[in-house]
């Protein structure tokens, strides 16, 4: 069942990356507004 752990880790990395992108876009758009 090693592939299950790899899949979870890969999904977690994608999730973290997407969250970071969302935060960066949110803050940069806020900077533009102000």
Secondary structure as the mmCIF struct_conf table of DSSP 4:
data_model
#
loop_
_struct_conf.conf_type_id
_struct_conf.id
_struct_conf.beg_label_comp_id
_struct_conf.beg_label_asym_id
_struct_conf.beg_label_seq_id
_struct_conf.end_label_comp_id
_struct_conf.end_label_asym_id
_struct_conf.end_label_seq_id
HELX_RH_AL_P HELX_RH_AL_P1 UNK A 2 UNK A 33
#
